[in-house]
Amino acid sequence: MKVPFKPGTLIYPLPAVMVTCGDCEENYNIITIGWTGTICSDPPMCYISVRKERHSHELIMKNKEFVINLTTWCGVRSGRDYNKFKQMHLHTEPAQIVKAPLIAESPLSIECKVVEVKELGSHDMFIAEVVAVNAEEKLIDKGTGAFQLNHAKPLAYSHGKYYGLGEKIGGFGFSVKKKK
């Protein structure tokens, strides 16, 4: 039996990612994001939602670009007061197209250019086109050319907690499965 429950965002789990932003080494920042996802395949597009008071919000609004990095959790301190790269012993790598850096330790970095900002209340949604993807070479299957996400050990966010992903239980859905 189901009972009424207060309205809220209970669509979990979500990918947990570290988003990098900024346009020069002096203002590079990392923000941990749980509100992110794919919104279109062709052209490839995604989104992140960021609270207006966050330091990264200001940087993304100014530069209209960011990088989504699959990697480990980065904490909750503000980039206004702390250099998260130094604190977490992470290293930057130049991106192919955007000015925001990649996180060198990340197995996958997705370069994004903002095409629209939606004001939604507590968060602004940055809708972006994927302009480049940078993958750790050892995670690309030499036979198929596929990125082996399961070996990247991505994190998931679920209602205030972070989790690793478990065993595979299925494959592509019918509408996207490629004909052999």
ROTOR-668019 format. One line per field, with one value per atom (N, C-alpha, C, O): residue number from 0; x, y, z. Coordinates in steps of 0.05 Angstrom, whole numbers, plus 5000, padded with zeros to 4 digits. Example, Ala and Ser with C-alpha at 12.3 -4.5 7.8 and 13.67 -1.06 7.14 Angstrom:
2
num <- [0|0|0|0|1|1|1|1]
px <- [5264|5246|5264|5285|5257|5273|5258|5268]
py <- [4886|4910|4934|4934|4955|4979|5001|5023]
pz <- [5156|5156|5156|5169|5142|5143|5157|5161]
END
This chain:
180
num <- [0|0|0|0|1|1|1|1|2|2|2|2|3|3|3|3|4|4|4|4|5|5|5|5|6|6|6|6|7|7|7|7|8|8|8|8|9|9|9|9|10|10|10|10|11|11|11|11|12|12|12|12|13|13|13|13|14|14|14|14|15|15|15|15|16|16|16|16|17|17|17|17|18|18|18|18|19|19|19|19|20|20|20|20|21|21|21|21|22|22|22|22|23|23|23|23|24|24|24|24|25|25|25|25|26|26|26|26|27|27|27|27|28|28|28|28|29|29|29|29|30|30|30|30|31|31|31|31|32|32|32|32|33|33|33|33|34|34|34|34|35|35|35|35|36|36|36|36|37|37|37|37|38|38|38|38|39|39|39|39|40|40|40|40|41|41|41|41|42|42|42|42|43|43|43|43|44|44|44|44|45|45|45|45|46|46|46|46|47|47|47|47|48|48|48|48|49|49|49|49|50|50|50|50|51|51|51|51|52|52|52|52|53|53|53|53|54|54|54|54|55|55|55|55|56|56|56|56|57|57|57|57|58|58|58|58|59|59|59|59|60|60|60|60|61|61|61|61|62|62|62|62|63|63|63|63|64|64|64|64|65|65|65|65|66|66|66|66|67|67|67|67|68|68|68|68|69|69|69|69|70|70|70|70|71|71|71|71|72|72|72|72|73|73|73|73|74|74|74|74|75|75|75|75|76|76|76|76|77|77|77|77|78|78|78|78|79|79|79|79|80|80|80|80|81|81|81|81|82|82|82|82|83|83|83|83|84|84|84|84|85|85|85|85|86|86|86|86|87|87|87|87|88|88|88|88|89|89|89|89|90|90|90|90|91|91|91|91|92|92|92|92|93|93|93|93|94|94|94|94|95|95|95|95|96|96|96|96|97|97|97|97|98|98|98|98|99|99|99|99|100|100|100|100|101|101|101|101|102|102|102|102|103|103|103|103|104|104|104|104|105|105|105|105|106|106|106|106|107|107|107|107|108|108|108|108|109|109|109|109|110|110|110|110|111|111|111|111|112|112|112|112|113|113|113|113|114|114|114|114|115|115|115|115|116|116|116|116|117|117|117|117|118|118|118|118|119|119|119|119|120|120|120|120|121|121|121|121|122|122|122|122|123|123|123|123|124|124|124|124|125|125|125|125|126|126|126|126|127|127|127|127|128|128|128|128|129|129|129|129|130|130|130|130|131|131|131|131|132|132|132|132|133|133|133|133|134|134|134|134|135|135|135|135|136|136|136|136|137|137|137|137|138|138|138|138|139|139|139|139|140|140|140|140|141|141|141|141|142|142|142|142|143|143|143|143|144|144|144|144|145|145|145|145|146|146|146|146|147|147|147|147|148|148|148|148|149|149|149|149|150|150|150|150|151|151|151|151|152|152|152|152|153|153|153|153|154|154|154|154|155|155|155|155|156|156|156|156|157|157|157|157|158|158|158|158|159|159|159|159|160|160|160|160|161|161|161|161|162|162|162|162|163|163|163|163|164|164|164|164|165|165|165|165|166|166|166|166|167|167|167|167|168|168|168|168|169|169|169|169|170|170|170|170|171|171|171|171|172|172|172|172|173|173|173|173|174|174|174|174|175|175|175|175|176|176|176|176|177|177|177|177|178|178|178|178|179|179|179|179]
px <- [5017|5000|5018|5037|5011|5026|5011|4987|5027|5015|5026|5047|5011|5021|5048|5053|5065|5092|5096|5087|5110|5114|5128|5145|5120|5132|5162|5170|5178|5207|5220|5208|5246|5262|5273|5295|5257|5264|5271|5268|5280|5288|5317|5334|5322|5350|5355|5336|5380|5404|5411|5399|5428|5438|5468|5481|5480|5509|5520|5509|5542|5556|5581|5597|5583|5605|5619|5608|5643|5657|5659|5670|5647|5647|5669|5671|5685|5706|5697|5683|5705|5698|5720|5739|5717|5738|5752|5750|5766|5779|5809|5823|5820|5849|5856|5839|5881|5889|5882|5876|5882|5875|5846|5840|5828|5800|5788|5764|5805|5794|5780|5790|5758|5743|5731|5727|5725|5711|5686|5687|5663|5639|5628|5626|5621|5609|5579|5565|5570|5543|5528|5539|5504|5487|5464|5453|5457|5436|5448|5456|5450|5462|5451|5441|5453|5443|5444|5450|5438|5436|5408|5388|5406|5380|5375|5353|5396|5393|5417|5439|5412|5433|5445|5469|5428|5437|5424|5401|5438|5466|5469|5450|5493|5497|5494|5509|5475|5471|5466|5457|5473|5470|5463|5461|5460|5454|5468|5474|5472|5478|5460|5454|5452|5437|5453|5463|5456|5474|5459|5445|5461|5449|5462|5486|5446|5456|5478|5495|5477|5497|5524|5543|5526|5552|5572|5565|5597|5619|5620|5625|5616|5618|5596|5600|5573|5551|5560|5555|5573|5584|5604|5603|5621|5642|5629|5637|5609|5596|5579|5579|5566|5550|5569|5562|5592|5611|5622|5623|5631|5646|5629|5637|5605|5586|5598|5594|5614|5625|5633|5637|5636|5644|5653|5648|5665|5672|5661|5664|5646|5636|5657|5664|5667|5688|5677|5667|5678|5671|5694|5717|5690|5713|5703|5679|5720|5713|5702|5706|5689|5676|5696|5719|5689|5708|5702|5717|5681|5676|5656|5645|5653|5632|5642|5626|5668|5678|5676|5677|5673|5669|5696|5716|5695|5718|5725|5746|5707|5713|5736|5752|5736|5754|5777|5797|5774|5793|5800|5782|5825|5833|5829|5846|5807|5801|5821|5825|5833|5853|5876|5885|5886|5908|5899|5914|5876|5867|5862|5868|5852|5846|5869|5866|5891|5914|5907|5915|5890|5882|5898|5909|5900|5916|5899|5880|5905|5891|5904|5928|5888|5898|5882|5859|5895|5880|5858|5862|5836|5814|5821|5838|5806|5810|5798|5810|5774|5760|5754|5758|5744|5736|5760|5781|5757|5779|5780|5801|5758|5757|5775|5776|5788|5807|5793|5770|5807|5799|5812|5832|5801|5814|5830|5819|5857|5874|5867|5869|5859|5853|5826|5819|5810|5784|5786|5801|5770|5771|5757|5762|5739|5724|5717|5707|5724|5717|5702|5710|5679|5661|5660|5650|5671|5672|5644|5633|5634|5608|5607|5621|5591|5586|5557|5539|5551|5524|5509|5519|5485|5468|5444|5431|5437|5413|5415|5425|5405|5404|5375|5362|5365|5337|5337|5348|5323|5320|5297|5275|5303|5283|5274|5257|5285|5279|5305|5321|5310|5334|5359|5381|5355|5378|5372|5349|5394|5393|5403|5423|5389|5397|5413|5404|5438|5455|5452|5463|5438|5435|5459|5464|5472|5497|5500|5490|5515|5522|5549|5568|5552|5577|5594|5587|5618|5635|5660|5673|5666|5689|5687|5676|5698|5699|5728|5741|5739|5766|5765|5756|5774|5771|5799|5818|5801|5825|5830|5812|5852|5857|5854|5844|5864|5863|5834|5830|5815|5787|5771|5747|5785|5772|5778|5801|5756|5759|5772|5762|5794|5810|5794|5798|5777|5762|5738|5733|5722|5697|5700|5683|5720|5723|5705|5704|5690|5671|5686|5706|5676|5687|5675|5651|5692|5684|5678|5694|5654|5646|5647|5654|5641|5642|5670|5672|5691|5718|5726|5747|5711|5717|5708|5715|5692|5682|5667|5674|5646|5632|5616|5609|5611|5595|5566|5561|5548|5520|5512|5522|5495|5485|5456|5440|5449|5422|5414|5422|5397|5384|5405|5401|5425|5444|5469|5485|5470|5493|5505|5491|5530|5544|5549|5556|5547|5549|5566|5566|5579|5591|5569|5549|5574|5554|5559|5582|5538|5540|5542|5552|5533|5536|5517|5496|5525|5508|5484|5488|5460|5437|5422|5401|5431|5418|5435|5458|5423|5437|5420|5401|5427|5413|5383|5375|5367|5339|5334|5352|5310|5303|5307|5317|5299|5299|5327|5331|5348|5375|5394|5417|5385|5403|5410|5393|5436|5446|5441|5444|5433|5429|5456|5475|5458|5483|5483|5502]
py <- [4976|5000|5025|5026|5044|5069|5089|5089|5107|5129|5156|5156|5177|5203|5210|5204|5223|5231|5260|5266|5276|5304|5305|5289|5325|5328|5333|5349|5321|5325|5312|5299|5315|5304|5277|5274|5256|5229|5211|5187|5223|5207|5201|5216|5178|5170|5142|5127|5133|5148|5166|5163|5185|5203|5200|5192|5208|5207|5229|5251|5223|5243|5250|5233|5276|5285|5309|5322|5314|5339|5356|5348|5380|5399|5419|5431|5423|5443|5467|5464|5490|5515|5536|5531|5558|5579|5582|5564|5604|5609|5613|5617|5611|5613|5600|5596|5593|5578|5592|5578|5618|5633|5630|5632|5623|5620|5593|5590|5573|5546|5537|5542|5523|5513|5486|5479|5472|5446|5448|5457|5438|5436|5407|5397|5395|5368|5372|5388|5358|5361|5334|5314|5334|5311|5315|5296|5341|5347|5350|5372|5328|5328|5305|5285|5307|5285|5291|5314|5271|5274|5284|5276|5302|5311|5308|5311|5301|5297|5282|5285|5264|5249|5262|5261|5276|5288|5315|5317|5337|5338|5329|5330|5319|5311|5334|5354|5332|5354|5343|5320|5359|5351|5376|5398|5372|5395|5391|5368|5413|5413|5434|5454|5430|5450|5459|5442|5485|5497|5518|5535|5518|5540|5566|5568|5588|5614|5625|5640|5617|5628|5614|5623|5593|5578|5594|5608|5592|5606|5597|5613|5571|5561|5572|5575|5578|5590|5615|5619|5632|5658|5653|5666|5633|5627|5616|5624|5599|5587|5608|5608|5625|5647|5665|5673|5671|5689|5676|5689|5651|5638|5621|5615|5614|5597|5571|5561|5559|5533|5519|5532|5492|5477|5449|5442|5433|5406|5387|5392|5367|5346|5324|5312|5319|5299|5276|5281|5252|5228|5222|5218|5222|5217|5215|5211|5216|5213|5239|5261|5237|5260|5281|5274|5306|5328|5344|5362|5338|5353|5376|5380|5391|5412|5440|5458|5444|5471|5488|5478|5514|5533|5539|5543|5541|5549|5578|5587|5593|5621|5623|5641|5603|5603|5582|5585|5562|5540|5533|5535|5526|5516|5485|5471|5476|5447|5429|5407|5440|5424|5417|5395|5438|5434|5417|5399|5423|5409|5379|5363|5372|5344|5331|5308|5345|5334|5325|5304|5342|5337|5355|5375|5346|5361|5369|5354|5391|5401|5391|5386|5388|5383|5402|5407|5412|5429|5414|5391|5428|5417|5420|5436|5406|5409|5435|5449|5443|5466|5488|5511|5480|5501|5509|5496|5532|5542|5529|5528|5518|5504|5480|5467|5472|5450|5423|5421|5402|5375|5367|5379|5348|5337|5313|5294|5314|5293|5266|5246|5264|5238|5227|5204|5242|5233|5214|5219|5192|5173|5183|5174|5203|5214|5243|5249|5261|5289|5298|5294|5311|5319|5350|5363|5361|5390|5400|5389|5421|5431|5461|5476|5470|5499|5504|5491|5523|5530|5542|5561|5532|5543|5557|5573|5550|5563|5560|5540|5580|5579|5582|5601|5562|5562|5568|5553|5590|5596|5579|5580|5562|5543|5547|5532|5565|5567|5567|5585|5545|5543|5540|5547|5529|5523|5536|5540|5542|5549|5524|5512|5517|5495|5505|5522|5496|5503|5481|5459|5486|5468|5472|5494|5450|5453|5432|5410|5440|5422|5410|5424|5384|5370|5376|5370|5389|5397|5379|5379|5364|5346|5326|5333|5303|5283|5273|5268|5270|5262|5237|5238|5214|5189|5177|5180|5165|5151|5128|5110|5128|5108|5079|5063|5073|5045|5035|5011|5053|5045|5042|5037|5046|5042|5014|5006|4998|4971|4970|4983|4957|4956|4943|4949|4924|4910|4925|4927|4937|4950|4981|4994|4992|5021|5034|5058|5017|5028|5036|5023|5057|5065|5046|5042|5034|5015|5029|5030|5041|5056|5040|5051|5014|4998|4997|4994|4999|4999|5026|5028|5047|5074|5078|5098|5060|5061|5087|5101|5094|5119|5118|5096|5141|5144|5151|5163|5144|5152|5166|5159|5186|5201|5192|5191|5186|5178|5189|5180|5210|5221|5227|5218|5243|5252|5234|5240|5212|5193|5186|5188|5178|5170|5140|5128|5127|5098|5091|5106|5068|5057|5041|5034|5035|5020|4990|4982|4975|4946|4931|4942|4906|4889|4897|4908|4891|4896|4877|4853|4888|4870|4871|4857|4886|4888|4902|4908|4906|4919|4942|4951|4950|4972|4966|4943|4987|4984|4979|4983|4970|4962|4985|4981|5010|5032|5041|5054|5035|5044|5021|5026|4997|4974|4973|4976|4970|4970|4943|4922|4944|4919|4907|4921|4880|4866|4856|4844]
pz <- [5000|5000|5000|5015|4983|4982|4999|5001|5011|5027|5017|5004|5021|5012|5024|5048|5009|5018|5007|4986|5022|5014|4987|4981|4970|4944|4947|4964|4930|4930|4907|4891|4906|4884|4892|4902|4888|4896|4872|4874|4850|4827|4831|4822|4843|4849|4839|4834|4835|4839|4815|4794|4819|4799|4797|4816|4774|4773|4791|4793|4805|4821|4805|4798|4798|4782|4794|4812|4785|4793|4768|4748|4770|4748|4752|4773|4731|4732|4716|4696|4725|4711|4716|4731|4703|4705|4678|4661|4674|4649|4651|4630|4675|4679|4705|4722|4709|4733|4759|4778|4759|4783|4792|4816|4774|4782|4775|4776|4769|4765|4790|4812|4787|4810|4804|4780|4825|4823|4840|4863|4830|4845|4842|4820|4864|4863|4856|4869|4836|4826|4826|4817|4836|4834|4813|4802|4809|4790|4762|4754|4748|4721|4705|4716|4679|4662|4633|4625|4617|4588|4581|4593|4561|4552|4523|4513|4507|4478|4468|4477|4447|4435|4411|4406|4395|4370|4366|4357|4372|4381|4410|4425|4417|4445|4464|4462|4483|4502|4530|4533|4550|4577|4594|4583|4620|4637|4664|4672|4678|4706|4719|4706|4743|4758|4782|4797|4785|4806|4821|4809|4847|4863|4857|4852|4855|4848|4866|4857|4892|4910|4909|4922|4894|4892|4875|4856|4884|4870|4840|4823|4835|4808|4790|4766|4802|4786|4772|4749|4788|4777|4754|4734|4758|4737|4712|4690|4715|4692|4677|4653|4692|4679|4663|4641|4674|4660|4635|4614|4637|4615|4596|4574|4605|4590|4581|4558|4598|4593|4619|4639|4618|4641|4631|4607|4648|4642|4663|4687|4655|4673|4674|4654|4699|4703|4720|4742|4709|4725|4743|4733|4769|4787|4815|4820|4834|4862|4874|4862|4896|4909|4918|4926|4917|4923|4948|4954|4962|4986|4983|4961|5004|5005|5011|5015|5012|5017|4993|4970|4997|4975|4961|4975|4935|4919|4923|4914|4935|4941|4962|4962|4980|5003|5001|5015|4984|4983|4954|4936|4949|4923|4924|4935|4913|4915|4900|4909|4879|4865|4885|4887|4899|4917|4941|4949|4953|4976|4971|4988|4948|4942|4926|4918|4922|4908|4880|4870|4866|4839|4820|4828|4795|4776|4752|4744|4740|4716|4691|4690|4670|4643|4625|4630|4604|4586|4571|4563|4567|4551|4521|4514|4504|4475|4465|4448|4476|4464|4485|4479|4509|4529|4545|4545|4559|4576|4603|4616|4612|4638|4636|4615|4659|4658|4661|4670|4652|4658|4684|4692|4699|4722|4712|4702|4715|4704|4715|4700|4739|4752|4744|4751|4729|4720|4697|4679|4697|4675|4650|4628|4653|4631|4637|4658|4618|4621|4596|4573|4601|4580|4578|4597|4557|4553|4543|4524|4556|4550|4546|4560|4527|4522|4528|4516|4545|4553|4529|4516|4523|4502|4514|4500|4539|4552|4582|4592|4596|4625|4633|4625|4648|4657|4687|4703|4695|4723|4734|4723|4754|4763|4792|4801|4806|4835|4850|4848|4866|4882|4864|4872|4840|4822|4794|4786|4780|4752|4737|4745|4715|4699|4675|4660|4673|4650|4629|4633|4608|4586|4567|4559|4561|4546|4524|4525|4503|4482|4489|4498|4485|4489|4464|4442|4469|4446|4444|4423|4465|4464|4488|4509|4484|4505|4507|4486|4531|4536|4553|4576|4543|4557|4563|4548|4586|4594|4574|4572|4561|4539|4548|4534|4572|4582|4586|4590|4587|4591|4565|4565|4542|4516|4507|4504|4502|4493|4465|4446|4463|4438|4415|4392|4422|4401|4391|4367|4409|4402|4400|4387|4413|4414|4435|4437|4450|4470|4496|4504|4508|4534|4555|4557|4571|4591|4618|4636|4619|4642|4668|4689|4667|4691|4704|4728|4688|4699|4710|4723|4703|4713|4742|4754|4752|4780|4786|4804|4769|4774|4800|4810|4811|4835|4828|4808|4846|4844|4870|4892|4867|4890|4895|4876|4919|4926|4953|4974|4952|4976|4998|5021|4991|5011|5015|5033|5000|5004|4976|4956|4977|4952|4953|4973|4929|4926|4902|4882|4902|4878|4864|4876|4839|4824|4826|4829|4824|4827|4801|4781|4801|4777|4755|4760|4730|4707|4708|4713|4702|4702|4675|4672|4656|4630|4609|4614|4585|4563|4551|4564|4527|4514|4511|4508|4511|4506|4477|4460|4470|4443|4423|4401|4430|4411|4403|4383|4419|4413|4407|4400|4408|4403|4373|4356|4368|4340|4328|4340|4302|4287|4281|4274|4282|4276|4247|4238]
END
